[in-house]
Amino acid sequence: MDFPKELKYTKDHEWIKIEGDTATIGITDFAQKELGDIVYVDINTIGDELGEGDVFGSVEAVKTVSDLFMPVAGEVLELNEEIDAEPELVNSDPYGKGWMIKIKLSNTADAEELMDSEAYEASLG
């Protein structure tokens, strides 16, 4: 499995890439493998201010539906519209074309609490 070192990770299997006061969020390679074939991504929180741990959407796989959780507080700015038409991008390229949302961070220091790639990999057992 792949866990890029430049990203931060949550115990709920989201990743976050921070660039200044904005961030891109998606689910990890581990999460997409556990879910199986993703058939639908439901995100309707554009423009919403959400807190850390709040649900920003859900992913539907062939056998299950899983909530998506905010790694940090922020305002949801953008949805990856490509995954609307091609949800399988989350499976094939979770850290690239399969990203889910972009947010404006409420507090950039919040990300310091998240796991780096080594801690995340260790948390998987």
C-alpha positions in Angstrom: 0.0 0.0 0.0 1.0 3.5 -0.7 1.1 6.3 1.9 2.8 9.5 0.5 5.1 11.2 3.0 4.0 14.7 2.1 0.4 14.0 3.3 -1.1 13.9 6.8 -3.6 11.1 7.9 -6.5 10.5 10.2 -7.6 7.5 12.2 -10.7 7.5 10.0 -8.5 6.9 6.9 -8.7 10.4 5.3 -5.6 12.1 3.9 -5.0 15.8 3.7 -2.5 17.8 1.7 -2.0 21.4 3.0 -1.0 24.2 0.8 -1.0 27.5 2.6 -4.5 28.0 4.1 -6.2 25.6 1.7 -6.1 21.8 1.8 -7.1 18.9 -0.4 -8.8 15.9 1.2 -9.5 12.3 0.1 -9.5 8.8 1.4 -6.4 6.6 1.8 -5.3 3.7 -0.3 -6.1 1.4 2.7 -9.6 2.8 2.9 -10.4 2.4 -0.8 -9.1 -1.2 -0.7 -11.2 -2.0 2.4 -14.3 -0.5 0.8 -13.9 -2.3 -2.5 -15.3 -0.9 -5.8 -16.6 2.6 -5.2 -19.8 3.3 -7.2 -20.9 6.7 -5.9 -19.5 9.6 -3.9 -22.1 11.9 -2.2 -20.8 15.3 -1.1 -23.3 18.2 -0.7 -21.4 20.4 1.8 -19.9 23.0 -0.6 -19.9 26.3 1.1 -20.4 24.8 4.6 -18.2 25.5 7.6 -17.5 22.2 9.2 -15.6 21.2 12.3 -12.9 18.6 12.8 -14.6 15.2 12.8 -17.8 16.4 11.1 -19.2 14.4 8.2 -18.6 16.1 4.8 -20.1 13.3 2.6 -20.1 9.6 2.0 -18.8 7.0 -0.4 -20.9 4.1 -1.6 -19.2 0.9 -2.5 -20.8 -2.3 -3.9 -21.4 -3.7 -0.4 -21.3 -0.7 2.0 -21.7 3.0 2.5 -19.1 4.9 4.6 -19.1 8.5 6.0 -16.3 10.9 5.2 -14.9 12.9 8.1 -13.2 16.3 8.1 -9.6 15.9 9.3 -9.6 19.6 10.4 -12.1 22.4 10.6 -12.7 24.5 7.5 -15.0 25.7 4.8 -15.6 23.3 1.9 -14.6 25.3 -1.2 -14.7 22.7 -4.0 -15.8 19.2 -4.9 -13.8 17.1 -7.4 -16.4 16.9 -10.1 -14.5 14.2 -12.0 -15.4 11.6 -9.3 -19.1 12.4 -9.8 -18.9 10.9 -13.3 -16.1 8.5 -12.5 -16.2 7.4 -8.8 -13.8 4.6 -9.6 -11.0 7.2 -9.7 -11.1 7.0 -5.9 -10.0 3.3 -6.3 -7.5 3.7 -9.1 -5.9 7.0 -7.9 -6.8 7.9 -4.3 -4.0 10.4 -3.9 -4.3 12.0 -7.3 -7.4 12.2 -9.5 -9.5 10.6 -6.8 -9.3 13.5 -4.3 -12.7 14.6 -2.9 -12.8 18.1 -1.6 -10.8 21.3 -1.2 -11.2 23.4 2.0 -10.1 26.7 3.4 -8.6 25.9 6.8 -10.0 27.5 9.9 -6.7 27.1 11.7 -3.6 25.8 10.0 -2.2 24.6 13.3 -5.0 21.9 13.5 -3.1 19.8 11.1 -0.2 19.4 13.5 -2.3 16.9 15.4 -2.7 14.5 12.4 -0.5 11.5 11.8 2.4 11.4 9.3 2.7 8.5 6.9 4.8 6.3 9.3 2.4 6.8 12.2 -0.6 6.1 10.0 1.0 2.9 8.6 1.8 1.8 12.1 -1.8 2.4 13.2 -3.0 -0.1 10.6 -1.2 -2.9 12.5 
